[in-house]
Amino acid sequence: MQVRDAMGIGLSGACVAHCLALPVLVSVTPALVPLQSEFVHLGFATLALLTLVSAVRRWPEGLRGLVIQLTASFAVAGLFLAVIAAPSEEAETLITVVAASALALSHIAAWWFARRHSHPDDTPRTCA
């Protein structure tokens, strides 16, 4: 797996975990309230954008690559939309979870496509 795609998948998973688990954890441990700051959300979105920009250079070309890139781009835009313009906390969580999941799937698809279609010496792969 490409390191950049692994980072993207990990960050997307952390983002989803943050959105789903943090409200419960804050109700139990009020000391975690600062993690609900908009700066944390903006930080996640910025990290997602930087990871996407660095990973996309190695993503597949052609129509499949374009679909993967567009999905990832709309996902990152969704993360920023959730931070900047979500009408409610529930809408922000929903948008963020959907966008982070789409972004993780984009990284998984790029990794899978690259893995299946990269044959350095043009020899067929065997399952071992």
N, C-alpha and C positions, 0 to 999 in steps of 0.2 A: 504494500500500500504506500502510495506517495505520502510523505510526511505532511505536506500541506493539506491533503485530503483528510488525513487522520486528525490533524488539528481542527479542521472545519467540522468534522463529525463530533469530535470531543467538545468543542465550543458550543455547537448546536445543542448537544445533550445537556451541557451545563446550563444553558439558557432555559431550556424546557424545565429542567429540575428546579432552577431558581424560581421560575414563574409558578410552578405547581406546588412546590414544597414550602417555599418561603412564607406564604400567608399562614400556613399551619404552624410553622416553627416560630413565627413572630408572636402568635397567640400564646404559645407556651413559654417562649423566652423573649421578652421585650427588648433585650439588649441587641437583638438582630434587626431592629427597626431601621438603622442606617443603611442596611443592604437593600431596602426598598426605595432608596433615593433614585431620582431620575438620572443622576450622574452614573450610577451603576448600570442602568438600562442603556444609556447612551454609550457607555464603555463597551458593553456587549455588542451593540450594533456596530461600533467602530472597529472592534476586533474582527467581527464577521466580515466587514467590508475589506479590511486589510488582508485577511486570510483568503478571501475570494479573489482579490486582485493578484495575489501571489500564486494561487493555485490554478487560476484559469489559463495561465500561459502553457500549462502542460496538459490541458484537457483536449479531448479528441476534436478533430476538425469535421467539417461536413454538417449535414442536417442534424444528426444526433448530437454533435457537439454544440450546435446552435441552440437546440432545445434545452440541453443541460445548462448552458450559459444563461439563456433567458429565464429559466426557472430559478436559478440561483440569484440572478440580478433582481427579479421581482421579489424574491424572498428577502433579500437585504433591504430593498426599498420598503417592504412590509415591516421589517424591524424598526426602521427609522420612523415610519408612519405611526407605529404603535407608541413610540416614545414621544413624538411631537404632537400628534393630532388625535389620539384616541379619545372618544367622548366620555368614556368611563373606565374604571379599573377593570371591570369584567371584559370590556371590549379590548382593552390593551392586552390582557392575558390571552384572550382568544386569538387575536392577530399575531401576537408574539409566538405562541405555541405552533400555530399553523405555519408561520414564516420560518421558524427555526427548524421545524420538521421538514419542510420543503427544501431548505438549504442543506440539511444533513442528507436527504435523499439525492440531491444534486451531486454532492461529494461522493456518495456511495456509487451512483451511476457512473460518474467520471472514472473512479477507480476501477470499477468492474469492466467498463468498456476498454480502458487502457490495458488492463490485465489480460482480457480475452483476445485483444487484437495486437499485442506487442510480441513479435517473434524476432528477437535480435538476429538469429542465424537462419530464419525462414524454415526451421524444422518444425514438424507438427508436435504439438504438446501431447504428453501422455499422462494419464492419471496414475499417480503412485501413492 
